[in-house]
Amino acid sequence: MNRVIKKTVSNICALKVPRKSFCSTEGVKVAGCSIPEVSNDHEKKQAISKVIPQYDIAIVGGGMVGMALSCFLASNPMTKQLSVAIIDSNPALGSSLHIKKEDPPDPRVSTVTPASISFLQDAGAWKYVEQNRHAYFNTMQVWDYTGLGYARYHARDVNKDFLGCVAENKVLHNALLSCVKDSDFKTTIYPLRLSSMTLNTSSMSMAEENPTSKEPPSAQGHGAELQLSDGSSIYAKLVVGADGGKSHVRELAGIKTTGWNYSQNAIICTVEHTYENECAWQRFLPTGPIALLPMGDKFSNIVWTMSPTESNNRKSITEEEFLKDVNYALDYGHGPHPTSSLSGTRDVFSWFKTDATLSTNEFFEIPPKVTRLASERMVFPLSLRHANSYALKRVVLIGDAAHTVHPLAGQGVNLGFGDAFSLSRIIAEGIALGTDIGEVCYVMCVCIGVCVHWSVCSWVL
Ligand SMILES: Cc1cc2nc3c(=O)[nH]c(=O)nc-3n(C[C@H](O)[C@H](O)[C@H](O)COP(=O)(O)OP(=O)(O)OC[C@H]3O[C@@H](n4cnc5c(N)ncnc54)[C@H](O)[C@@H]3O)c2cc1C
């Protein structure tokens, strides 16, 4: 399978397909495909529709969420027979990275929740994450600059071994890619961008029998037609928009969003300490929260929210000045250390019966001092955006394409993994019921009557 995907990618990369040229359904045969000899327009149309590759599912966007969907489909006995195209020009999809534990750490990391870990374990992807740098953490401390109080949580409070795990995005992505490559799943990767899309909103069987359909002839009977950035096309029964916050699939499908830009940026980077950090720290400052997340070895990741002007300044100041600012923000800057987790609040929260064994009674701790910058600094503008609908006939949105959230709670990709897992279950149920997979997701959302999170759709099934 590994070889098949590699060959497919190199074949497709090598192929200069002019607009309206056509390829075989079998990705591996792409380089050798040709347009059959035809005598008239009608036959030509038929021949054309025969040679345009057809897939059950086209996943637009092979980021962490798109690749997680492929993994879940590959590991489910009901869906592992499906043919899937992944469209993304990100070079990381072309070949497995050879990540070494001793490689310098990346600035981009994700905190992965126990629920996401469990999905990824079941799909067979988590073992690849564990082969690289990652850090489980069992303690979290949250406090604010006023010094009035703090909260410490421990995994044992909820009878768990850990609260989460921090892994570099490249490690997570590579693990998902390796998981798909090591399966027998029929995946064809198109290292291209989606340019446009024509949806056939009739059900597949009806369209095939309906010559008077108003759908463009190219889309009839083939589900959606996707035009790619090299001018070629593919057909798919279901198009999954996993193409991030600025989703082109969402735009082409005419799905509107509700949301706003925060007037805040996050500056992120990886830093080093003199000893290993094993706790996730978050301090709320007047300008926004700063988080110090353990990454394994002596590394931690900083996610620091501030105004766009401050973030641009902090990106360009010297390493020495930046480290000083970080230590100030994480320790004594802006206000004193809190002395008690509940001081002054016991009466207010008297209704809340605390368990004496809970870690709320643990002492406040000072986070480890940052001694070195171990990666570049990156700045991200922050926004909240929610698609007004997650599904139309033949189109669904998952991950950031469906919802983009503030990184404060580290939930973005976890929501996306939840979407991907739930969608894979809905597709499996659709197959079991013999329905058109291009419609099952839409039908689910219509049945529930509102636009709800994917997991709700899968619970209903
Ligand atoms: C500073 C910061 C910290 C964060 N920390 C956390 C955290 O700790 N935990 C957490 O859960 N989440 C976190 N997040 C959120 C998380 O990074 C995102 O939710 C996640 O990356 C979304 O993944 P995705 O696959 O949906 O989208 P993306 O990662 O944006 O991937 C989209 C893919 O689609 C491709 N694409 C785009 N357009 C097209 C097109 N037209 N044709 C083909 N392909 C296309 C792109 O090349 C890309 O590969 C954080 C976010 C930020 C900004």
The ligand as a Tripos MOL2 file, in Angstrom:
@<TRIPOS>MOLECULE
LIG
   53    58     1     0     0
SMALL
NO_CHARGES

@<TRIPOS>ATOM
      1 C1         -2.0660   28.8010   18.3200 C.3       1 LIG1
      2 C2         -2.9740   27.6150   18.2000 C.ar      1 LIG1
      3 C3         -2.8950   26.5940   19.1310 C.ar      1 LIG1
      4 C4         -3.7570   25.5080   19.0560 C.ar      1 LIG1
      5 N1         -3.6730   24.5170   20.0020 N.ar      1 LIG1
      6 C5         -4.5590   23.5040   19.9610 C.ar      1 LIG1
      7 C6         -4.5210   22.4760   20.9570 C.ar      1 LIG1
      8 O1         -3.6970   22.4850   21.8810 O.2       1 LIG1
      9 N2         -5.4430   21.4740   20.8950 N.ar      1 LIG1
     10 C7         -6.3940   21.4550   19.9160 C.ar      1 LIG1
     11 O2         -7.2520   20.5640   19.9320 O.2       1 LIG1
     12 N3         -6.4280   22.3840   18.9440 N.ar      1 LIG1
     13 C8         -5.5400   23.3980   18.9430 C.ar      1 LIG1
     14 N4         -5.5680   24.3490   17.9680 N.ar      1 LIG1
     15 C9         -6.5280   24.2180   16.8570 C.3       1 LIG1
     16 C10        -6.0120   23.2570   15.7890 C.3       1 LIG1
     17 O3         -4.7180   23.6230   15.3710 O.3       1 LIG1
     18 C11        -6.9790   23.2530   14.6040 C.3       1 LIG1
     19 O4         -8.2810   23.0160   15.0850 O.3       1 LIG1
     20 C12        -6.6030   22.1480   13.6120 C.3       1 LIG1
     21 O5         -5.3200   22.3560   13.0830 O.3       1 LIG1
     22 C13        -7.6310   22.0960   12.4800 C.3       1 LIG1
     23 O6         -7.2930   21.0310   11.6450 O.3       1 LIG1
     24 P1         -8.0040   20.8620   10.2260 P.3       1 LIG1
     25 O7         -7.4130   19.6240    9.6270 O.co2     1 LIG1
     26 O8         -9.4770   20.9760   10.3850 O.co2     1 LIG1
     27 O9         -7.5740   22.1620    9.3930 O.3       1 LIG1
     28 P2         -6.1350   22.6090    8.9020 P.3       1 LIG1
     29 O10        -5.0730   22.1950    9.8540 O.co2     1 LIG1
     30 O11        -6.2520   24.0680    8.5840 O.co2     1 LIG1
     31 O12        -5.9060   21.7680    7.5580 O.3       1 LIG1
     32 C14        -6.6070   22.0990    6.3830 C.3       1 LIG1
     33 C15        -5.9160   21.4240    5.1990 C.3       1 LIG1
     34 O13        -6.6830   21.7370    4.0320 O.3       1 LIG1
     35 C16        -5.8150   22.0620    2.9620 C.3       1 LIG1
     36 N5         -6.5570   22.9410    2.0430 N.ar      1 LIG1
     37 C17        -7.0110   24.1960    2.2510 C.ar      1 LIG1
     38 N6         -7.6520   24.6570    1.1630 N.ar      1 LIG1
     39 C18        -7.6210   23.6600    0.2380 C.ar      1 LIG1
     40 C19        -8.1170   23.5260   -1.0960 C.ar      1 LIG1
     41 N7         -8.7800   24.5070   -1.7380 N.pl3     1 LIG1
     42 N8         -7.8930   22.3600   -1.7600 N.ar      1 LIG1
     43 C20        -7.2310   21.3280   -1.1490 C.ar      1 LIG1
     44 N9         -6.7510   21.4050    0.1190 N.ar      1 LIG1
     45 C21        -6.9400   22.5620    0.7990 C.ar      1 LIG1
     46 C22        -4.6070   22.7400    3.6310 C.3       1 LIG1
     47 O14        -3.4430   22.5990    2.8290 O.3       1 LIG1
     48 C23        -4.4940   21.9550    4.9440 C.3       1 LIG1
     49 O15        -3.6010   20.8590    4.8340 O.3       1 LIG1
     50 C24        -4.7160   25.4450   18.0170 C.ar      1 LIG1
     51 C25        -4.7800   26.4630   17.0570 C.ar      1 LIG1
     52 C26        -3.9270   27.5420   17.1480 C.ar      1 LIG1
     53 C27        -4.0100   28.6320   16.1060 C.3       1 LIG1
@<TRIPOS>BOND
     1     1     2 1
     2     2     3 ar
     3     2    52 ar
     4     3     4 ar
     5     4     5 ar
     6     4    50 ar
     7     5     6 ar
     8     6     7 ar
     9     6    13 1
    10     7     8 2
    11     7     9 ar
    12     9    10 ar
    13    10    11 2
    14    10    12 ar
    15    12    13 ar
    16    13    14 ar
    17    14    15 1
    18    14    50 ar
    19    15    16 1
    20    16    17 1
    21    16    18 1
    22    18    19 1
    23    18    20 1
    24    20    21 1
    25    20    22 1
    26    22    23 1
    27    23    24 1
    28    24    25 2
    29    24    26 1
    30    24    27 1
    31    27    28 1
    32    28    29 2
    33    28    30 1
    34    28    31 1
    35    31    32 1
    36    32    33 1
    37    33    34 1
    38    33    48 1
    39    34    35 1
    40    35    36 1
    41    35    46 1
    42    36    37 ar
    43    36    45 ar
    44    37    38 ar
    45    38    39 ar
    46    39    40 ar
    47    39    45 ar
    48    40    41 1
    49    40    42 ar
    50    42    43 ar
    51    43    44 ar
    52    44    45 ar
    53    46    47 1
    54    46    48 1
    55    48    49 1
    56    50    51 ar
    57    51    52 ar
    58    52    53 1
@<TRIPOS>SUBSTRUCTURE
     1 LIG1         1 GROUP 0 **** ****
